[in-house]
Amino acid sequence: MDWDKLRIFHAVADAGSLTHAGDALHLSQSAVSRQIRALEESLNATLFHRHARGLILTEQGELLFDATRAMSQRLEAAVARIRDSKEEVFGELRVTTTTGFGSLWLAPRLPKLYEKYPELKIDLMLEERVLDLPMREADVAIRMKEPSQADLIRKRLMDVHMRLYALPSYLEEHGRPETMADMHNHRLICQNTSSAQVSAGSSMVQEILTHDVQSMLTVNNYFGVLQAVLNGLGIGVLPDYVTLDFPELERVLPEYESRDIPVFLAYPEELRSSQRVAAFRDFVTEEIFAHRRRERSEA
């Protein structure tokens, strides 16, 4: 296909207007219109519905726009990687991590990274599924276990523990458990043991449930667990890193916690010299050090 026509089509679909696309491409409206007509003729398909308020993609147009959007993103990523050998840090960096860690720990700290590198674009993918870094599903991963894939550079960041937390107001009203058997009288807020989560968290919940907990709320991520706890619904199973940012939480049964959960940062060997990856890696490492200093000072 004619790549130039596809480029013009993408600009028109993105702008929703021949005029705006022409301005972006530095072409006249009539030149843009001719290229779109020629593309439609070559495909034997109508790509746009014409309306007084602008252009709307047809079903065939949506299919083509999905393809050109993917092409545009891949090209932008390729250009950014080619220019990565220079000192400046800019372009897209695709980061994957769990919903809990990404929403509760990483996202609140990103303003510091953007303040230092305003031209950086982070695509933050929060999901429990482990994305394939060698297959370029993401550039950098922060995972709650050591990656098993080959050809990855990995760095152990810290250890996390699952613990029990509640609001002081909830505990004053319902009583503070002194033994695990006392959990029978409280509502437990946690992830379902069959949902995707770190195995240490699932094992901890299973052990608590052997004490005949009567009331439960299960949520499929720790962000939801935290919100329920902050609203006084019960005692939640949460990672210990939330306590520094939510000091109002009180730890319940402080002698009780999960086994160590290692947190690793990983990226493909081919991105070893990437300035974007190095900037993100150094930022996360610095924030981990700051996190540890706060923990020690508060302890």
Secondary structure by P-SEA (a helix, b strand, c coil): ccaaaaaaaaaaaaaccaaaaaaaacccaaaaaaaaaaaaaaaccccccccccbbbbcaaaaaaaaaaaaaaaaaaaaaaaaaccccccccbbbbbbcaaaaaccccccaaaaaaacccccccccccccccccccccccccccccccccccbbbbbcbbbbbbbbbbaaaaaaccccccccccccbbbbcccccccccaaaaaaaaaaaccccccccccccaaaaaaaaaaccccccccccccccccccccccccccccbbbbbbbbcccccccaaaaaaaaaaaaaaaaaaaaaaaac
